[in-house]
Amino acid sequence: MTVYRYGLRFLRSRWRAVAALAAWSVLETGQIFLMGYALARALDEGFLADRARTGLGWLGLAALAVLVGAYGTGRVYGGVAALVEPVRDRLVRHVVTRGVREGDSGALSGLTQQVEIARDTFAGLVMVSRSFLFTAAGTLIGLCSLDPLLLLVVAPPLAAGVALFFLTLRPLARRQEAFLVADEQIAAHLGGICPGLRDITAAGAEARVAADAGTRIAVEVRAARALALWGILRTVSLAVGGQLPLVLLLAAAPWLLAHDVTPGALVGALAYVSQSLLPALQNLVHGLGTSGARLAVVLRRLVPDPPPAASGPAGTRQPAKPPAPEAPPPTPPPSRTSVAPASSDHPPGHGPALSVTGLTFAYGPGAAPVIENLDLRVPRGAHLAVVGPSGIGKSTLVGLVAGLLEPTSGTVRVHGQPVRGRPAAGQRVLIPQEAYVFTGTLAENLGQLRPRPVPEAELRAAAEAIGLTPLMERLGGPAAEVDPRSLSAGERQLIALTRAYLSYAPLSLLDEATCHLDPEAEERAERAFTVRPGGTLLVVAHRISSARRAARVLVMDGQRAVLGDHEDLVERSPLYRDLIGNWPGTASQPALAPRDPDRVDAVAGPGLARDRGHVVAHGPVGQMQIAGDLGDGGAGGREG
């Protein structure tokens, strides 16, 4: 049933409460009738007739009516509660029943928020509707008792204004609901995009995501404009029904007085319209026009309409197909773990795998550069390790290569393409320290960066190359469901590494991507990337063994960068020798203090395991060690 039929059926079932509310409303309305009538009589029969006592007597009667009306108002609230609380009880039973029987995930929100919204809004609607109905009745009876000619001036614009308002009520409710739905879709869409902004930028998907968001914003703009247009008609109805009668009474005053309408009756009519009818109409228009639409939206969600039935073969009744959604569902953002488009639409261009020229970057106009005037060329198929103290800019360099950060000056090219363009986004894949694994099958996790499902044979070959096979077998194969909460940090990193290995991107960026693996597992994963056909590997190293495996090592010290192999750097770079002496496994600390402008902790320090229950870098995968038990006592964090 519709919301309106539901409401009418409920009111019929509670007719005794409705009758009691009407009775107390009549008592409350007595003061409205006597306010204008007593004022008119006080003027005509009292003060204007030079009978002050009579005038004061009528005014005293009006004051007494106010006291009686106040008593009626107090009883009205009890009558409203007798109507509203059963509505709340029915909605609570419905929400709980649906949540238990259907496993509705929104039952808690419906019970704690939407039911209370419906209860409060329904109570407000009952109050404003009842108030207008009985106020209008008291006003019209009062005008008729003063002089029927007054009805000829007040009643027509009042009827026209109320009719116009009720004609706009249903379209206004639909526009209000459309606007609320569009607003919720934008909120849900942006809620999915914001956590993946880094990956959207790295994948070069800004234009697509912006267009998708722009489509939803345009829908909300159209809904808001339509709502505003119907809101204008609502304001017009208020002006016609409540304010025009005042103007007409004043304009027709000479004519009314010439037709034996007394001055007191005219003043009483003005009091009726300005002090009773206009406020009641304002409350009705704003309350029913806004809160009514809100109540309709909430009730449609709490008590959804059953689908219409359609005739099937042999006269059977079959449920009709649900209507198509008004707007497409939000497009999920790219993975937070690896940033590369899941296709090979952009073949590698000319030039080296990575070319950096005059690169300078600072975290703000007045900040000191983290990277200054850096030149770097990485040939295709090379293996480069990046080392340096905490905060020196290693992760910043990776972010610039991944397109996550925009250089202050200089250029970064990946396979000859500008780093922040879409062609370059298809040639790189970033694996950060915090590996992202989502709920789904293992095959879905591993093939996330591929346009189509990856054959099982290829999945198993990649798992064997990276070292994921034992975990794959323990989970039950590629088709097994994965619960990210049950995986250790090292296991999640293995899944992320295999996912990147299966992508089409030839340039792999490992930013602390193996910090939770033991040395043997780290070596196996790195070697798999180095022998991948056409692959180039850039690693932010956190172990001396990782730097030794690399053909070239880039030492960053904030003033200048030194490039060479391990033996060459031991001879030429005092900082590199110092870092080797302070590498994990030794008692000394990093060369620079943590939490410098790069806001990261040292890779050279051993404080890698921060969260309880995470696999630490010094033990085998699966071995658990509490952060407080580490001998170094350092605070872990992302690498610089």
C-alpha positions as MATLAB code, in Angstrom:
seq = 'MTVYRYGLRFLRSRWRAVAALAAWSVLETGQIFLMGYALARALDEGFLADRARTGLGWLGLAALAVLVGAYGTGRVYGGVAALVEPVRDRLVRHVVTRGVREGDSGALSGLTQQVEIARDTFAGLVMVSRSFLFTAAGTLIGLCSLDPLLLLVVAPPLAAGVALFFLTLRPLARRQEAFLVADEQIAAHLGGICPGLRDITAAGAEARVAADAGTRIAVEVRAARALALWGILRTVSLAVGGQLPLVLLLAAAPWLLAHDVTPGALVGALAYVSQSLLPALQNLVHGLGTSGARLAVVLRRLVPDPPPAASGPAGTRQPAKPPAPEAPPPTPPPSRTSVAPASSDHPPGHGPALSVTGLTFAYGPGAAPVIENLDLRVPRGAHLAVVGPSGIGKSTLVGLVAGLLEPTSGTVRVHGQPVRGRPAAGQRVLIPQEAYVFTGTLAENLGQLRPRPVPEAELRAAAEAIGLTPLMERLGGPAAEVDPRSLSAGERQLIALTRAYLSYAPLSLLDEATCHLDPEAEERAERAFTVRPGGTLLVVAHRISSARRAARVLVMDGQRAVLGDHEDLVERSPLYRDLIGNWPGTASQPALAPRDPDRVDAVAGPGLARDRGHVVAHGPVGQMQIAGDLGDGGAGGREG';
ca = [
       0.000    0.000    0.000;
       1.088    3.602   -0.488;
       2.101    5.870    2.342;
      -1.165    7.789    2.060;
      -3.329    4.678    2.215;
      -1.296    3.483    5.163;
      -2.004    6.767    6.945;
      -5.747    6.707    6.228;
      -6.049    3.108    7.342;
      -4.226    3.897   10.557;
      -6.447    6.908   11.330;
      -9.573    4.816   10.793;
      -8.265    2.198   13.185;
      -7.695    4.895   15.820;
     -10.965    6.775   15.391;
     -11.529    7.115   19.137;
      -8.198    8.907   19.575;
      -9.034   11.098   16.567;
     -12.422   11.954   18.055;
     -10.900   12.833   21.448;
      -8.296   15.026   19.762;
     -11.026   16.817   17.805;
     -13.032   17.450   20.984;
     -10.124   19.036   22.799;
      -9.286   21.035   19.668;
     -12.810   22.497   19.708;
     -12.234   23.660   23.274;
      -8.919   25.191   22.218;
     -10.612   26.913   19.268;
     -13.029   28.756   21.556;
     -10.396   31.352   22.326;
      -9.862   31.970   18.606;
     -13.557   32.631   18.067;
     -13.909   34.873   21.094;
     -10.724   36.845   20.323;
     -12.166   38.562   17.253;
     -15.811   38.482   18.340;
     -15.143   39.950   21.806;
     -12.876   42.625   20.322;
     -15.607   43.699   17.893;
     -18.256   43.824   20.596;
     -15.919   45.692   22.968;
     -15.525   48.412   20.338;
     -19.088   48.609   18.997;
     -21.017   48.132   22.220;
     -18.422   49.445   24.656;
     -15.727   51.932   23.887;
     -17.260   53.494   20.734;
     -20.627   53.746   22.543;
     -18.986   55.425   25.513;
     -19.608   52.343   27.686;
     -16.198   51.479   29.043;
     -17.449   48.842   31.485;
     -19.116   46.915   28.698;
     -15.934   47.064   26.620;
     -13.825   45.880   29.511;
     -16.292   43.102   30.170;
     -15.950   41.777   26.645;
     -12.167   41.953   26.879;
     -12.310   40.082   30.209;
     -14.391   37.393   28.529;
     -11.713   37.080   25.832;
      -9.033   36.717   28.544;
     -11.097   33.992   30.230;
     -11.363   32.212   26.885;
      -7.591   32.250   26.646;
      -7.365   30.367   29.951;
      -9.919   27.809   28.814;
      -8.108   27.459   25.511;
      -4.809   26.880   27.327;
      -6.400   23.985   29.201;
      -7.627   22.575   25.895;
      -4.142   22.957   24.403;
      -2.676   20.912   27.254;
      -5.171   18.140   26.607;
      -4.440   18.304   22.874;
      -0.879   17.132   23.450;
      -2.183   14.039   25.201;
      -4.446   13.346   22.243;
      -1.541   13.734   19.825;
       0.523   11.288   21.879;
      -2.350    8.777   21.712;
      -2.054    8.919   17.928;
       1.709    9.159   17.536;
       2.993    6.478   19.898;
       1.036    3.644   18.222;
       2.604    4.737   14.922;
       6.037    4.404   16.467;
       5.189    0.990   17.938;
       3.957   -0.317   14.594;
       7.033    0.922   12.788;
       9.352   -0.602   15.396;
       7.619   -3.989   15.073;
       7.826   -3.797   11.287;
      11.523   -2.874   11.261;
      12.464   -5.558   13.793;
      10.443   -8.215   11.947;
      12.036   -7.346    8.618;
      15.493   -7.245   10.163;
      15.087  -10.700   11.716;
      13.352  -12.431    8.823;
      15.232  -10.883    5.934;
      18.571  -10.128    7.585;
      18.151   -6.473    6.651;
      21.455   -4.669    7.315;
      19.633   -1.336    7.524;
      17.364   -2.448   10.364;
      19.541   -0.818   13.028;
      19.497    2.542   11.240;
      15.758    2.208   10.745;
      15.192    1.407   14.395;
      17.435    4.067   15.916;
      17.039    6.949   13.471;
      14.329    6.645   10.851;
      11.582    5.486   13.239;
      12.266    8.431   15.536;
      12.272   10.803   12.562;
       8.915    9.391   11.453;
       7.447    9.679   14.959;
       8.561   13.295   15.482;
       7.566   14.389   11.980;
       4.155   12.728   12.218;
       3.502   14.470   15.543;
       4.385   17.834   13.988;
       2.112   17.204   11.014;
      -0.804   16.279   13.261;
      -0.321   19.466   15.253;
      -0.095   21.876   12.286;
      -2.894   20.197   10.307;
      -5.233   20.117   13.295;
      -4.330   23.694   14.207;
      -5.109   25.035   10.726;
      -8.340   23.087   10.387;
      -9.860   24.273   13.647;
      -8.389   27.777   13.417;
      -9.870   28.232    9.952;
     -13.229   26.936   11.195;
     -13.197   29.251   14.219;
     -12.175   32.205   12.045;
     -14.871   31.644    9.423;
     -17.561   31.159   12.062;
     -16.383   34.315   13.785;
     -16.449   36.329   10.540;
     -19.929   35.082    9.744;
     -21.141   36.011   13.219;
     -19.728   39.512   12.844;
     -21.102   40.139    9.329;
     -21.548   37.743    6.387;
     -20.110   40.370    4.038;
     -16.708   39.799    5.647;
     -16.775   36.223    4.352;
     -17.078   37.525    0.789;
     -13.750   39.309    1.213;
     -11.786   36.668    3.201;
     -13.127   33.267    2.090;
     -12.374   33.358   -1.697;
      -8.623   34.133   -1.435;
      -8.311   31.748    1.509;
      -9.901   28.925   -0.483;
      -7.774   29.742   -3.523;
      -4.547   29.761   -1.496;
      -5.328   26.479    0.268;
      -6.357   24.821   -3.014;
      -3.138   25.961   -4.704;
      -1.097   24.614   -1.806;
      -2.749   21.196   -1.871;
      -2.357   21.013   -5.640;
       1.405   21.520   -5.240;
       1.738   19.188   -2.246;
       2.223   15.899   -4.090;
       4.594   17.255   -6.797;
       6.515   19.088   -4.091;
       6.865   15.856   -2.092;
       8.183   14.039   -5.169;
      10.726   16.793   -5.839;
      11.750   16.784   -2.202;
      12.298   13.023   -2.302;
      14.216   13.249   -5.582;
      16.484   15.883   -4.065;
      17.111   13.794   -0.927;
      17.872   10.691   -2.993;
      20.285   12.630   -5.227;
      22.009   14.084   -2.179;
      22.389   10.635   -0.607;
      23.803    9.227   -3.849;
      26.424   11.972   -3.941;
      27.334   11.308   -0.303;
      27.648    7.562   -0.937;
      29.675    8.143   -4.125;
      32.103   10.563   -2.496;
      32.375    8.287    0.525;
      33.720    5.623   -1.817;
      36.008    7.988   -3.727;
      37.708    9.846   -0.886;
      39.635    6.841    0.536;
      41.018    6.143   -2.940;
      42.042    9.648   -4.020;
      45.718    8.710   -3.995;
      45.128    5.749   -6.279;
      42.759    7.665   -8.562;
      45.511   10.239   -9.119;
      48.161    7.585   -9.685;
      45.961    5.736  -12.158;
      45.224    8.902  -14.116;
      41.496    8.401  -13.546;
      40.770   11.943  -12.357;
      38.778   12.890  -15.458;
      36.618    9.757  -15.357;
      35.941   10.051  -11.637;
      35.259   13.778  -11.934;
      32.831   13.156  -14.794;
      31.073   10.463  -12.784;
      30.757   12.759   -9.779;
      29.723   15.633  -12.024;
      26.854   13.552  -13.406;
      25.502   12.978   -9.909;
      25.968   16.616   -8.961;
      24.078   17.660  -12.099;
      21.205   15.375  -11.090;
      21.083   17.018   -7.666;
      21.228   20.509   -9.216;
      18.252   19.693  -11.458;
      16.358   18.283   -8.476;
      17.156   21.377   -6.414;
      15.940   23.694   -9.177;
      12.714   21.755   -9.597;
      12.210   21.829   -5.833;
      12.817   25.584   -5.776;
      10.253   26.181   -8.546;
       7.574   24.271   -6.668;
       8.669   26.051   -3.491;
       7.832   29.353   -5.215;
       4.276   28.120   -5.799;
       4.080   27.196   -2.128;
       5.047   30.761   -1.212;
       2.463   32.098   -3.673;
      -0.234   29.981   -2.022;
       0.704   31.453    1.359;
       0.528   34.989   -0.016;
      -2.838   34.384   -1.671;
      -4.454   32.557    1.237;
      -3.043   34.466    4.194;
      -1.811   37.899    3.176;
      -4.176   38.823    0.353;
      -7.250   38.752    2.677;
      -5.593   41.419    4.835;
      -4.995   43.630    1.809;
      -8.548   43.088    0.576;
     -10.041   43.910    3.978;
      -8.157   47.191    4.083;
      -8.929   48.023    0.443;
     -12.628   47.162    0.839;
     -12.998   48.948    4.196;
     -14.904   51.976    2.740;
     -17.262   49.683    0.849;
     -17.809   47.465    3.890;
     -18.509   50.443    6.163;
     -20.937   51.821    3.575;
     -22.830   48.503    3.693;
     -23.405   48.649    7.443;
     -20.336   46.670    8.564;
     -19.390   48.195   11.894;
     -15.906   49.452   12.690;
     -15.646   46.888   15.476;
     -16.525   44.068   13.066;
     -13.843   45.274   10.640;
     -11.226   45.418   13.396;
     -12.317   41.965   14.590;
     -11.958   40.612   11.043;
      -8.431   42.032   10.785;
      -7.589   40.400   14.134;
      -8.982   37.063   12.954;
      -6.881   37.076    9.784;
      -3.630   38.543   11.120;
      -3.480   36.882   14.547;
      -5.060   33.481   13.873;
      -5.557   32.564   10.234;
      -2.230   33.782    8.789;
       0.008   32.079   11.446;
      -1.977   28.840   11.146;
      -1.632   28.874    7.346;
       2.083   29.604    7.587;
       2.569   26.621    9.910;
       0.544   24.412    7.572;
       2.438   25.415    4.423;
       5.907   25.106    5.931;
       5.143   22.100    8.131;
       3.134   20.006    5.684;
       5.144   21.119    2.668;
       8.566   20.223    4.131;
       7.975   17.772    6.955;
       5.285   15.976    4.971;
       7.733   15.177    2.187;
      10.300   14.081    4.747;
       7.781   11.773    6.416;
       6.782   10.283    3.062;
      10.427    9.488    2.248;
      11.078    7.853    5.620;
       7.873    5.791    5.565;
       8.580    4.546    2.044;
      11.884    3.189    3.309;
      10.475    1.723    6.498;
       7.316    0.317    4.872;
       8.251   -0.265    1.220;
       5.452   -0.810   -1.255;
       5.101   -4.409   -2.490;
       5.954   -4.815   -6.186;
       2.925   -4.698   -8.482;
       1.710   -8.057   -9.720;
       1.717   -9.001  -13.375;
      -0.190  -11.780  -15.050;
       1.885  -14.743  -16.055;
       1.109  -17.823  -18.107;
      -2.181  -19.557  -17.475;
      -3.525  -16.646  -15.498;
      -0.949  -16.916  -12.691;
       0.170  -13.789  -10.888;
       3.858  -13.005  -10.975;
       5.722  -10.135   -9.363;
       6.658   -7.439  -11.811;
      10.265   -6.556  -12.400;
      11.523   -3.730  -10.213;
      11.931   -0.382  -11.967;
      15.351    0.581  -13.216;
      17.283    2.876  -10.905;
      17.207    6.584  -11.719;
      20.976    6.941  -11.580;
      23.803    4.432  -12.112;
      25.390    2.977   -9.005;
      28.608    4.600   -7.803;
      31.756    3.384   -9.508;
      34.130    1.944   -6.909;
      37.488    3.708   -6.718;
      40.699    1.975   -7.704;
      42.504   -0.131   -5.163;
      44.380    1.594   -2.365;
      47.094   -1.042   -2.607;
      48.242   -0.947   -6.204;
      47.721    1.934   -8.569;
      47.550    0.936  -12.209;
      44.680    0.648  -14.669;
      43.574   -2.910  -15.291;
      44.409   -2.911  -18.966;
      47.201   -2.500  -21.412;
      45.461    0.155  -23.516;
      48.599    2.320  -23.528;
      51.654    0.435  -24.804;
      55.013    1.585  -23.531;
      56.403    4.621  -25.337;
      59.962    5.429  -26.224;
      62.673    6.312  -23.757;
      63.830    4.810  -20.455;
      61.491    3.276  -17.914;
      61.893    6.344  -15.691;
      63.332    9.749  -16.471;
      63.573   12.503  -13.820;
      64.926   15.930  -14.793;
      65.467   18.907  -12.463;
      62.923   17.508   -9.998;
      62.139   19.713   -6.986;
      59.319   19.177   -4.497;
      58.271   20.935   -1.274;
      55.213   20.405    0.922;
      54.069   24.007    0.658;
      55.167   27.371   -0.766;
      57.314   28.320    2.251;
      58.595   24.839    3.102;
      62.128   23.662    2.469;
      62.357   21.326   -0.535;
      62.317   17.639    0.320;
      63.768   16.868   -3.103;
      65.777   19.511   -4.928;
      67.034   19.535   -8.530;
      67.174   15.723   -8.848;
      68.172   14.100  -12.140;
      67.681   10.363  -12.550;
      67.464    7.927  -15.437;
      66.387    4.297  -14.952;
      66.736    2.093  -18.055;
      64.161   -0.508  -18.907;
      64.704   -3.788  -17.123;
      66.815   -2.180  -14.362;
      66.598   -2.839  -10.622;
      67.065    0.309   -8.489;
      67.033    0.500   -4.679;
      66.435    3.853   -2.950;
      67.941    4.342    0.518;
      68.376    7.232    2.914;
      67.600    8.394    6.462;
      64.127    9.036    7.772;
      62.231   11.876    6.116;
      64.822   12.370    3.405;
      62.207   11.992    0.664;
      62.229    8.350   -0.444;
      58.477    7.871   -0.266;
      58.057   11.362   -1.655;
      60.109   10.345   -4.688;
      57.968    7.249   -5.143;
      54.822    9.375   -4.824;
      56.101   11.684   -7.542;
      56.928    8.750   -9.823;
      53.482    7.274   -9.149;
      51.800   10.559  -10.006;
      50.384   10.996   -6.515;
      52.241   14.280   -5.978;
      52.809   17.155   -8.377;
      56.383   18.442   -8.647;
      57.157   21.991   -7.639;
      59.419   22.106  -10.680;
      61.043   19.657  -13.044;
      59.665   16.744  -15.038;
      58.982   13.062  -14.416;
      58.398   10.720  -17.345;
      57.501    7.040  -17.326;
      58.353    5.269  -20.588;
      58.595    8.668  -22.229;
      55.138    9.818  -21.099;
      54.382   12.656  -18.621;
      53.865   11.012  -15.271;
      50.449   12.553  -14.542;
      48.925   11.587  -17.883;
      46.748    8.555  -18.496;
      49.259    6.800  -20.806;
      51.912    6.831  -18.060;
      49.407    5.558  -15.487;
      49.150    2.339  -17.461;
      52.893    1.757  -17.216;
      53.403    1.812  -13.446;
      52.064   -0.028  -10.442;
      52.629    1.081   -6.849;
      52.631   -1.359   -3.931;
      52.651    0.639   -0.670;
      53.424   -0.658    2.781;
      49.789   -1.013    3.862;
      48.554   -3.819    1.647;
      44.858   -3.707    0.757;
      42.869   -6.948    0.552;
      39.108   -6.910    0.124;
      36.449   -9.468    0.947;
      35.979  -11.764   -2.024;
      37.716  -14.686   -3.651;
      41.479  -14.892   -3.824;
      41.248  -14.844   -7.634;
      39.287  -11.589   -7.511;
      41.911  -10.023   -5.280;
      44.790  -11.152   -7.464;
      43.152  -10.175  -10.759;
      41.877   -6.792   -9.641;
      44.218   -4.901  -11.999;
      43.336   -7.026  -15.029;
      40.394   -6.223  -17.333;
      39.151   -9.816  -17.415;
      39.375  -12.814  -15.073;
      42.882  -14.278  -14.966;
      43.173  -17.964  -15.929;
      43.846  -20.212  -12.961;
      47.092  -21.489  -14.454;
      48.430  -17.941  -14.669;
      47.280  -17.229  -11.105;
      49.140  -20.266   -9.811;
      52.267  -19.426  -11.797;
      52.326  -15.888  -10.369;
      51.701  -17.217   -6.857;
      54.611  -19.607   -7.236;
      56.888  -16.837   -8.480;
      56.075  -14.467   -5.594;
      55.845  -17.139   -2.900;
      52.069  -17.055   -2.353;
      51.480  -20.742   -3.125;
      51.492  -22.003    0.511;
      48.906  -19.385    1.488;
      46.845  -20.126   -1.618;
      46.757  -23.827   -0.809;
      45.934  -23.186    2.837;
      43.002  -20.979    1.867;
      41.679  -23.582   -0.560;
      42.834  -22.410   -3.972;
      42.144  -19.326   -6.119;
      38.363  -19.709   -5.745;
      38.509  -19.618   -1.948;
      36.867  -16.725   -0.101;
      39.282  -14.345    1.612;
      38.593  -12.695    4.966;
      41.096   -9.812    5.256;
      40.759   -9.785    9.047;
      42.067  -13.328    9.310;
      45.249  -12.585    7.346;
      48.504  -11.374    8.822;
      50.162   -8.226    7.511;
      52.762  -10.331    5.693;
      50.092  -12.455    4.013;
      48.282   -9.355    2.836;
      51.546   -8.045    1.389;
      52.049  -11.289   -0.531;
      48.582  -10.945   -2.073;
      49.254   -7.313   -3.021;
      52.633   -8.212   -4.538;
      51.093  -11.006   -6.611;
      48.326   -8.658   -7.753;
      50.936   -6.156   -8.967;
      52.970   -8.943  -10.575;
      49.902   -9.948  -12.619;
      49.235   -6.393  -13.810;
      50.340   -5.232  -17.229;
      52.367   -2.318  -15.831;
      56.104   -2.795  -16.626;
      57.378   -0.374  -13.914;
      56.882   -1.713  -10.383;
      57.254    0.645   -7.406;
      57.750   -1.138   -4.054;
      57.428    1.378   -1.227;
      58.097   -0.688    1.910;
      55.949   -3.337    0.234;
      57.869   -6.235    1.836;
      58.462   -4.849    5.329;
      56.330   -7.591    6.954;
      58.060  -10.455    5.105;
      61.096  -12.347    6.309;
      64.346  -11.841    4.319;
      63.922  -15.007    2.285;
      60.342  -14.149    1.260;
      61.409  -10.607    0.441;
      64.246  -11.820   -1.761;
      61.972  -14.222   -3.622;
      59.395  -11.503   -4.333;
      61.980   -8.978   -5.501;
      63.695  -11.467   -7.774;
      60.323  -12.357   -9.308;
      59.813   -8.730  -10.293;
      63.347   -8.361  -11.650;
      63.008  -11.366  -13.976;
      59.503  -10.483  -15.109;
      59.686   -9.970  -18.906;
      60.034   -6.272  -19.688;
      59.836   -5.374  -16.028;
      61.636   -2.552  -14.218;
      61.822   -2.486  -10.413;
      62.239    0.489   -8.056;
      62.442   -0.508   -4.379;
      62.544    1.627   -1.253;
      64.896   -0.637    0.671;
      64.613   -1.295    4.381;
      67.218   -4.107    4.548;
      70.841   -4.126    3.476;
      70.175   -7.326    1.516;
      67.608   -5.496   -0.621;
      70.172   -2.833   -1.513;
      72.830   -5.487   -2.249;
      70.461   -7.250   -4.704;
      69.855   -4.098   -6.706;
      72.061   -3.385   -9.691;
      72.067    0.309   -8.752;
      71.420    2.119   -5.472;
      70.261    5.734   -5.099;
      71.392    7.296   -1.813;
      69.350   10.377   -0.862;
      70.782   12.754    1.742;
      68.735   15.903    1.262;
      71.545   17.936   -0.330;
      72.516   15.691   -3.161;
      71.853   12.175   -4.412;
      74.554    9.593   -5.136;
      73.972    6.756   -7.590;
      76.084    3.620   -7.890;
      76.316   -0.047   -7.016;
      76.834   -1.330   -3.476;
      80.618   -1.605   -3.535;
      81.028    1.744   -5.254;
      78.827    3.518   -2.715;
      80.660    1.970    0.220;
      83.765    3.701   -1.115;
      82.206    7.023   -2.173;
      79.309    7.737    0.207;
      79.893    8.284    3.957;
      76.117    8.397    4.447;
      75.699    5.003    2.804;
      78.376    3.542    5.073;
      76.599    5.080    8.050;
      73.267    3.627    6.940;
      74.831    0.176    6.584;
      76.070    0.440   10.147;
      72.593    1.448   11.359;
      70.602   -1.094    9.363;
      68.045   -3.354   11.142;
      69.807   -5.867   13.308;
      72.216   -3.367   14.846;
      71.865   -1.353   18.024;
      72.401    2.115   16.547;
      69.660    4.458   15.362;
      69.057    6.300   12.062;
      71.242    9.154   11.028;
      68.369   11.664   11.164;
      65.645   12.144   13.767;
      62.172   10.816   12.997;
      59.148   12.987   12.181;
      60.971   15.477    9.961;
      59.198   17.303    7.057;
      58.543   14.004    5.260;
      56.606   12.890    8.390;
      57.807    9.333    8.324;
      60.029    7.165   10.455;
      63.377    5.771    9.455;
      63.724    2.700    7.320;
      67.125    2.235    8.880;
      65.658    1.863   12.365;
      64.357   -1.503   13.486;
      60.995   -0.202   14.765;
      58.908   -1.717   11.977;
      56.185   -3.566   13.839;
      53.775   -1.109   15.376;
      50.354   -2.741   15.492;
      49.721   -5.639   17.802;
      49.501   -8.932   16.040;
      51.323   -7.855   12.883;
      54.097   -9.903   11.428;
      57.372   -8.073   12.026;
      60.060   -7.654    9.435;
      62.645   -9.689   11.377;
      60.697  -12.932   11.714;
      59.245  -15.441    9.266;
      55.752  -14.958    7.841;
      53.210  -15.997   10.410;
      55.437  -15.353   13.420;
      53.709  -12.864   15.729;
      55.567  -10.374   17.868;
      54.119   -7.583   20.016;
      55.505   -4.145   19.259;
      56.368   -3.507   22.874;
      58.591   -6.586   22.946;
      61.018   -5.277   20.335;
      64.382   -4.497   21.746;
      64.794   -1.184   19.980;
      61.719    0.464   21.438;
      61.258    2.595   18.321;
      57.945    3.723   16.972;
      57.006    2.174   13.661;
      55.514    4.078   10.801;
      55.533    4.614    7.076;
      58.841    4.970    5.469;
      60.155    8.171    4.024;
];
